[in-house]
Amino acid sequence: MTTERQFIRELQSKFPNRAPVLIGIGDDGAVLDVSADSQQVVVTDLLLDGVHFDLQVTSPFLAGRKAVAVNLSDLAAMGCRPTAAFVSIAIPRHGIGMSQNFLSELYRGIQQMTDEFQFALAGGDTNSWNGPFAINVCLTGVPFSERPFLRSAAEVGDAIFVTGPLGGSLLHGRHLSFMPRLQISRWLARTVAVHAMMDISDGLSLDLHRMMEASGTGAEIMASAIPIHTDVPTLDSNERRLAAALSDGEDFELLFTVGESDASILTAAADDAKISIYKIGQVRNEVDIDLIDADGNRSKMQDSGWQHTV
């Protein structure tokens, strides 16, 4: 058994990029050179009943919506607007998947996202089998600005931001109903020079480690600056609430870095635009990530969060 993170590292070493692929395995999406002055981004996610949602308690509408929304979140992380979706489903031969109402509601959830963000459902595939319901969505997109954002472009001295409170997403179903941060992504692309960005899907701690590893840098994070979502029970201890914000996952906020000189400009612009962003730390030269408490004590941040095993 190995973790998804280790498995991806192995694939990166075995499958080098070849034209027209500029960025391949290891980021939120792949970047393809379409022409001399145009790039296209491709993202994809596979969601399974019993893992990413539970159709015993989750409506097919929310399952379809989430399947598209997680891919939109990947496009937001790369500073891109969506252009086309390709949806493939594996329907159980027996049970809920065979219901016509199930499929209608599933695609109604998908349509909510295509209508909200104005892109096309352009194709896909449909199969049936004896396993649980599965849905794979592939989205294409184009950058809001001159280039897509990558998780590998953080620079020493950068300020580190998140776009919203973290933790507790599973407690009240926020992981099913979240709104992908495409509008904030577009605003960022037009406001400041974003260096690195990714979405927080597997937990701030794990995803921050991924960003710093990809960038060849480390970080220091102020524990008191990490925004904790109201979904995390207020009666929990401070340690438990912080742990939830760091490792619960499925928040789908954006984690990004900008140059320190741009940080104050960005904060002022966000205040004027009534957009919530939170500065939580700084990129540094060392490869470790330090978590600094209110008393100034440092500890190594563990890369905790959700990882599939393969």
C-alpha positions as CSV (number, residue, x, y, z in Angstrom):
1,M,0.0,0.0,0.0
2,T,1.2,3.5,-0.8
3,T,-0.4,7.0,-0.4
4,E,-1.8,8.9,-3.4
5,R,0.9,11.5,-3.0
6,Q,3.7,8.9,-3.3
7,F,1.9,7.2,-6.2
8,I,1.7,10.6,-8.1
9,R,5.5,11.1,-7.5
10,E,6.2,7.8,-9.1
11,L,4.0,8.6,-12.1
12,Q,5.7,12.0,-12.6
13,S,9.0,10.2,-12.8
14,K,7.8,7.7,-15.4
15,F,5.7,10.0,-17.6
16,P,7.5,13.1,-18.8
17,N,5.7,15.9,-20.5
18,R,5.6,15.9,-24.3
19,A,4.3,18.7,-26.5
20,P,1.7,20.2,-26.4
21,V,1.7,19.4,-22.7
22,L,3.5,22.1,-20.7
23,I,2.3,21.1,-17.2
24,G,1.3,17.5,-16.6
25,I,0.9,15.2,-13.6
26,G,1.2,16.9,-10.2
27,D,-0.8,20.1,-10.3
28,D,-4.5,20.8,-10.1
29,G,-4.8,20.4,-13.8
30,A,-2.8,20.0,-17.0
31,V,-1.7,22.9,-19.2
32,L,-1.6,22.4,-22.9
33,D,-0.1,24.8,-25.5
34,V,-2.9,25.3,-28.0
35,S,-1.1,28.0,-30.1
36,A,1.7,30.5,-29.8
37,D,-0.4,32.7,-27.6
38,S,-3.1,30.5,-26.2
39,Q,-3.2,27.8,-23.4
40,Q,-5.9,25.4,-22.4
41,V,-6.2,23.8,-18.9
42,V,-7.8,20.3,-18.4
43,V,-8.9,19.0,-15.0
44,T,-10.6,15.8,-14.0
45,D,-12.0,14.1,-10.9
46,L,-13.6,10.7,-10.2
47,L,-16.2,10.6,-7.4
48,L,-17.5,7.4,-5.8
49,D,-20.6,6.6,-3.9
50,G,-19.5,5.6,-0.4
51,V,-16.4,7.7,-0.6
52,H,-17.2,11.3,-1.8
53,F,-20.9,11.1,-1.0
54,D,-23.4,8.6,0.4
55,L,-26.4,8.1,-1.8
56,Q,-28.3,6.6,1.1
57,V,-28.5,10.1,2.5
58,T,-27.2,12.4,-0.3
59,S,-29.6,13.4,-3.1
60,P,-28.5,12.7,-6.7
61,F,-28.9,16.4,-7.3
62,L,-26.1,17.2,-4.8
63,A,-24.0,14.3,-6.0
64,G,-24.1,15.7,-9.6
65,R,-23.5,19.2,-8.4
66,K,-20.5,18.2,-6.3
67,A,-18.9,16.2,-9.2
68,V,-18.8,19.3,-11.3
69,A,-18.0,21.7,-8.5
70,V,-14.8,20.0,-7.4
71,N,-13.5,20.3,-10.9
72,L,-14.6,24.0,-11.1
73,S,-12.6,24.4,-7.9
74,D,-9.5,23.0,-9.6
75,L,-10.0,25.5,-12.5
76,A,-10.4,28.3,-9.9
77,A,-7.1,27.2,-8.4
78,M,-5.4,27.6,-11.7
79,G,-7.0,31.0,-12.5
80,C,-9.2,29.7,-15.3
81,R,-12.8,30.0,-16.4
82,P,-14.6,26.8,-17.6
83,T,-15.4,26.2,-21.2
84,A,-16.6,22.6,-21.5
85,A,-17.5,19.6,-19.4
86,F,-17.4,15.8,-20.2
87,V,-19.3,13.6,-17.8
88,S,-19.0,9.8,-17.6
89,I,-21.0,7.7,-15.2
90,A,-21.1,4.1,-14.1
91,I,-24.6,3.1,-13.0
92,P,-25.3,0.1,-10.8
93,R,-27.3,-2.5,-12.6
94,H,-29.6,-2.9,-9.6
95,G,-30.9,-0.3,-7.1
96,I,-31.1,3.4,-7.1
97,G,-29.0,4.0,-10.2
98,M,-31.6,2.5,-12.5
99,S,-34.2,5.1,-11.6
100,Q,-35.1,7.6,-14.3
101,N,-35.7,10.1,-11.5
102,F,-32.2,9.5,-10.2
103,L,-30.6,10.4,-13.5
104,S,-32.8,13.4,-14.0
105,E,-31.9,14.8,-10.6
106,L,-28.2,13.9,-11.1
107,Y,-28.1,16.0,-14.3
108,R,-30.2,18.7,-12.8
109,G,-27.3,19.2,-10.3
110,I,-24.8,19.2,-13.1
111,Q,-26.9,21.8,-15.0
112,Q,-27.0,24.1,-12.0
113,M,-23.2,24.4,-12.3
114,T,-23.2,24.8,-16.2
115,D,-25.8,27.5,-15.9
116,E,-24.2,29.3,-13.0
117,F,-20.8,29.5,-14.7
118,Q,-21.9,29.5,-18.3
119,F,-20.1,26.6,-19.9
120,A,-21.3,23.6,-22.0
121,L,-21.9,19.9,-21.2
122,A,-20.1,18.7,-24.3
123,G,-20.0,14.9,-24.0
124,G,-19.1,11.9,-21.9
125,D,-19.9,8.2,-21.5
126,T,-22.5,6.0,-19.8
127,N,-22.0,2.5,-18.5
128,S,-23.6,0.1,-16.1
129,W,-21.9,-2.4,-13.8
130,N,-22.3,-4.4,-10.6
131,G,-20.4,-1.9,-8.5
132,P,-21.4,1.3,-6.7
133,F,-22.3,4.5,-8.6
134,A,-19.3,6.4,-10.0
135,I,-19.1,9.7,-11.8
136,N,-16.1,11.2,-13.6
137,V,-16.0,14.8,-14.8
138,C,-13.4,16.3,-17.1
139,L,-13.5,20.1,-17.6
140,T,-11.6,22.3,-20.0
141,G,-10.8,25.9,-19.2
142,V,-8.8,29.0,-20.3
143,P,-6.9,31.4,-18.1
144,F,-8.5,34.6,-16.8
145,S,-5.1,36.4,-17.4
146,E,-2.1,35.7,-19.5
147,R,-1.2,32.3,-17.8
148,P,-2.7,29.7,-15.5
149,F,-1.6,29.7,-11.9
150,L,0.5,26.8,-10.7
151,R,1.2,25.4,-7.2
152,S,4.9,25.3,-8.0
153,A,5.5,29.0,-8.2
154,A,5.7,30.2,-4.6
155,E,8.8,32.3,-3.9
156,V,10.7,32.9,-0.7
157,G,9.3,35.9,1.1
158,D,5.8,35.5,-0.4
159,A,2.8,36.1,1.8
160,I,0.5,33.1,2.1
161,F,-3.3,33.6,2.0
162,V,-6.5,31.6,2.1
163,T,-9.9,32.7,0.8
164,G,-12.1,31.5,3.7
165,P,-12.6,29.7,7.0
166,L,-11.6,26.1,7.2
167,G,-12.7,22.9,9.0
168,G,-15.9,21.1,9.7
169,S,-17.1,20.7,6.1
170,L,-18.5,17.2,6.6
171,L,-20.6,18.1,9.7
172,H,-23.4,20.0,7.9
173,G,-22.9,19.0,4.3
174,R,-20.8,22.0,3.2
175,H,-18.6,19.6,1.1
176,L,-21.7,18.9,-1.0
177,S,-23.0,22.5,-1.4
178,F,-19.9,24.7,-1.5
179,M,-19.5,27.4,-4.2
180,P,-16.3,27.1,-6.2
181,R,-14.2,30.2,-5.8
182,L,-14.1,31.2,-9.5
183,Q,-15.2,34.7,-8.9
184,I,-12.4,35.3,-6.3
185,S,-10.0,33.6,-8.7
186,R,-10.9,36.0,-11.5
187,W,-10.7,39.0,-9.1
188,L,-7.2,37.9,-8.0
189,A,-6.0,37.5,-11.6
190,R,-7.1,41.0,-12.3
191,T,-5.8,42.6,-9.1
192,V,-2.3,41.3,-8.3
193,A,0.5,39.1,-9.5
194,V,-0.4,35.7,-8.0
195,H,2.6,33.5,-7.7
196,A,1.3,30.1,-6.6
197,M,-2.3,28.8,-6.0
198,M,-4.2,25.6,-5.4
199,D,-7.5,24.6,-3.8
200,I,-7.8,23.2,-0.3
201,S,-9.4,19.8,-0.9
202,D,-7.5,17.5,1.4
203,G,-6.8,19.8,4.3
204,L,-4.7,23.0,4.7
205,S,-1.8,21.1,6.2
206,L,-1.5,18.5,3.5
207,D,-2.1,20.9,0.6
208,L,0.3,23.5,2.0
209,H,3.0,20.8,2.1
210,R,2.2,19.9,-1.5
211,M,2.5,23.5,-2.6
212,M,5.8,24.0,-0.7
213,E,7.2,20.7,-2.0
214,A,6.3,21.6,-5.6
215,S,7.9,25.1,-5.1
216,G,11.0,23.8,-3.4
217,T,10.3,26.1,-0.4
218,G,9.1,26.0,3.2
219,A,6.8,28.2,5.2
220,E,5.9,29.6,8.6
221,I,2.3,29.8,9.6
222,M,0.7,31.8,12.4
223,A,-1.8,29.5,14.2
224,S,-3.9,32.4,15.4
225,A,-4.3,33.7,11.8
226,I,-5.8,30.5,10.5
227,P,-9.6,31.2,10.0
228,I,-11.7,28.4,11.6
229,H,-15.2,27.8,10.2
230,T,-18.3,28.1,12.4
231,D,-19.1,24.5,11.3
232,V,-16.3,23.4,13.7
233,P,-18.0,23.1,17.2
234,T,-17.2,26.1,19.4
235,L,-17.3,23.8,22.5
236,D,-14.3,21.9,21.2
237,S,-10.9,22.7,22.6
238,N,-8.7,25.3,20.8
239,E,-6.3,22.5,19.9
240,R,-9.2,20.4,18.4
241,R,-10.6,23.4,16.5
242,L,-7.2,24.2,15.0
243,A,-6.7,20.5,14.1
244,A,-10.0,20.6,12.2
245,A,-9.0,23.7,10.3
246,L,-5.7,22.1,9.3
247,S,-6.8,18.6,8.4
248,D,-10.5,18.1,7.9
249,G,-10.4,18.8,4.2
250,E,-13.1,19.3,1.6
251,D,-13.1,23.1,2.2
252,F,-12.5,24.0,-1.4
253,E,-11.1,27.4,-0.5
254,L,-8.1,28.8,-2.4
255,L,-4.6,28.7,-0.9
256,F,-2.3,31.2,-2.7
257,T,0.9,33.3,-2.4
258,V,1.8,36.8,-3.6
259,G,4.9,38.8,-3.2
260,E,5.2,40.6,0.2
261,S,5.2,44.0,-1.5
262,D,1.8,43.1,-3.1
263,A,0.3,41.7,0.2
264,S,-0.8,45.1,1.6
265,I,-2.1,46.2,-1.8
266,L,-4.1,43.0,-2.1
267,T,-5.5,43.4,1.5
268,A,-6.6,46.9,0.8
269,A,-8.2,46.0,-2.5
270,A,-10.1,43.1,-0.8
271,D,-11.4,45.5,1.8
272,D,-12.6,47.9,-0.9
273,A,-14.3,45.0,-2.8
274,K,-15.7,43.4,0.3
275,I,-13.9,40.2,-0.4
276,S,-12.6,38.1,2.5
277,I,-9.0,36.9,2.4
278,Y,-6.8,35.8,5.3
279,K,-3.0,36.2,5.5
280,I,-1.8,33.2,7.4
281,G,2.0,33.1,7.0
282,Q,5.0,33.5,4.8
283,V,7.1,31.4,2.4
284,R,10.7,30.8,3.6
285,N,13.8,29.2,2.4
286,E,13.8,26.1,4.6
287,V,12.0,23.1,3.4
288,D,10.0,22.5,6.6
289,I,6.7,24.2,7.6
290,D,6.7,25.7,11.1
291,L,3.4,26.4,13.0
292,I,3.8,29.3,15.4
293,D,1.5,29.6,18.3
294,A,0.3,32.8,20.1
295,D,3.3,32.7,22.5
296,G,5.8,32.5,19.6
297,N,6.5,28.8,20.1
298,R,7.4,26.9,16.9
299,S,6.5,23.3,16.1
300,K,6.7,21.3,12.8
301,M,3.4,21.2,11.0
302,Q,2.5,17.6,10.2
303,D,1.2,16.9,6.7
304,S,-2.1,15.6,8.0
305,G,-5.3,15.4,5.9
306,W,-7.1,13.1,3.5
307,Q,-5.0,10.8,1.4
308,H,-6.2,7.8,-0.7
309,T,-4.2,4.7,-0.5
310,V,-3.5,2.7,-3.6
